[in-house]
Amino acid sequence: MTLRIDRRRCAGSGLCAVQLPDVFDQSEEDGKVLLSTPEPGPRLAGAVRAAAARCPSGAITLHGGGPAGERPRDGNGTGRPGGRAQDTEEA
């Protein structure tokens, strides 16, 4: 599974960074999400899915791997992409 974040969409709530500090961080400049681990691996897959689902702005998208991996999924589970390619950060 690969994670992508849309910093334009991020509300800076920090839920992801609190839940998974090994995967997500928060910018000291603007408070928005940063990726520490863009491919967290199977051990963290469930926790990463939960963090993406809790993201209030849907700024975290999951790509590849697992049952939800056949198509991009946004944080609220709708399957809509988080933004245009130039608006997203892929690590």
N, C-alpha and C positions, 0 to 999 in steps of 0.2 A: 504494500500500500504506500502510495506517495501522497503527501499533503501539499496543498496549495493554500495560500492565504491571500485575501483581497484586503489590503491595508486601507484602501479608500472606503470600503464597506465597514471595517472594524469600528466598533463603538468604544473600544478601550476599557471594557468592563473588567478584564483580567481573569475571568472565570477559567479560561483555558490554562493560563500560566499557574494559577493556584492549584488546579486539578492535576496538571502534568508538567511540572517545572523542568523535567528532563527533555521535553519535546517543545514546549512553548515558552517564550519569554515576552516581556513587555518593554517597549522602548522607553528609556528615561526621558527622551525628548518630547514625544507626543502621546505616550501611554498606549500605543497600538501594538498589536501582536507581532512577534518576531518568531521565526522558526529556528529552534536549536537543532532539531532532528527531523529532517524532511521525510525520511523513510524509517519510521520507528520499529518496524519488524513485528512479527506475529505475537510476541509476548505482550506487547502494548496495544494490539489492535482493538480490543474491546474498550479499553480506557480512552483511546483516541476517538473511536466512534461516539462514545458518550460525551466527550468534550466538544466534538463538532456539533452534536445534537443540542447541547446546552448553550451554544454560542447565540446570543440574542440577535446578532445582526446577520448570521449566516455567512460570516467571512471565511470560515474554514471549509475547504472542500477536500474530499477523499477520492483518490483515483487508483484503480487497480487493486487486486487482492481481495479475497473473501467474497461473501455473498452480495455485498453492495458494490463490489469493485468493477462490475461490467460496464458501468456508466458513472460519470461524475455525479456526486451527491453533495448538496450543500448542507450546511449545519442543521437546517430544520427538516431534512429528509425529503424534500420535494423533488430532488433530482435536477433542479434547475441550476445551471452553472452560476458560480458566484460573481461573474463579471466578464467583461471582454478580456482577451488575452493580455492586452497592454495594461489593464487595470489590476492584474494579479501578480503576485510574487511566487515564482516557482523555484524551489531550491533543489 
